[in-house]
Structure formats: C-alpha cells, structure tokens
Amino acid sequence: MKKIIYTKNAPNPIGAYSQAIMVGDTLHTSGQIAINPVTNELILDSIKKETKQVMENLKAILKEVNMTFENVFKTTIFLSDMLNFSEVNEIYGSYFNEKTAPARETVEVANLPKFVNVEISVIAIK
C-alpha cells in the first residue's frame, strides 16, 4: 500500500503530485525546488543558496517519516546548466557522509519548474 507523505515544513506541491510517497519501508520524494515553505517564495539569490533550500526541503520530508540523509540510497539531480555542477555538488555533498553517499545521476535539462536552476529527488529506505 502506498501512503501519501506531507509536511508543512516543505513546500506545498504546485501540481497534481505529492511531496512524497511511502511504499512499505521505501520513501520516494517528488523533485524539490528552492521554495521556502514559510514564505512560499523561490530562493534564487545564488546557486548555493538555491541548492541549500532544496536540500532543506528534502530534509524536512525525510524527517516527517523519521529518516535522515543516511537513509537515502538514490538521488537524481536536474540542473538547468551543468556549469553549476561543482557548486551544487559542494552543497549537496555537505548533507551526506562521503563513505556512505547514495547512488546518483545528474543531468542537464532545458527547463525546470518555475525556471529554477536545480531540482533534486531522493529515494530512501528505513
């Protein structure tokens, strides 16, 4: 059975999707962008601040189901410009233990929702 996961500490979905779905012990998040859940405004000051907000949104969803980034085993990163990779990777990497970091793919795409620069989703297991 799937269970819809929702927390007020991450942005409300901006379409027909859920913040995350729990299936058994596995959590699948929707892609998160840099929307501040308190102000509902995009954080686009810099790619580092944008990435930090994305990771904080993911952290809030993980926390809602009593997980941390240590539970994450797969991530997907979408970038509007691969030239931002090193800065995104710096912030992203600060949320993981390098020795137990998840599998990941990073792809450049033409556009992202609300024309942001980065979107990240995770899959985690208890």
QUIBEL-V817963 format. One record per residue. OMEGA is omega in whole degrees, -180 to 180 (999 if undefined). NEAR is the number of other ideal C-beta (glycine too) atoms within 10 Angstrom. Layout:
# QUIBEL-V817963
omega,near
OMEGA,NEAR
OMEGA,NEAR
This chain:
# QUIBEL-V817963
omega,near
176,5
179,10
178,12
179,9
179,19
171,13
176,16
-178,10
173,15
-177,24
173,24
176,10
180,11
179,12
-178,6
177,5
179,10
174,16
179,21
176,25
175,15
175,19
-174,10
179,10
-175,11
179,13
175,23
178,16
168,23
177,20
179,19
174,25
-171,24
173,26
175,21
-176,13
180,16
-177,9
-176,8
180,10
177,11
175,16
-177,18
-178,15
179,10
180,12
178,22
178,13
179,13
180,22
178,26
179,17
177,24
-179,27
177,22
176,17
177,24
178,25
180,18
178,17
177,24
-179,23
-179,13
180,18
177,16
176,8
175,19
177,11
175,20
179,13
-176,18
177,23
180,15
175,14
173,22
179,16
174,21
179,20
175,21
-179,17
-178,12
176,12
177,10
-173,18
-174,16
179,9
177,16
-179,23
178,14
-180,12
178,18
-177,23
-180,11
179,11
-176,18
170,16
-175,9
-178,6
-179,5
-177,10
-178,15
169,15
-175,10
164,16
178,9
-179,16
174,9
-180,13
-178,11
-180,5
176,9
179,15
180,12
178,12
176,10
-178,22
-177,20
173,27
-178,20
172,23
179,17
169,27
-177,17
179,25
178,12
999,11
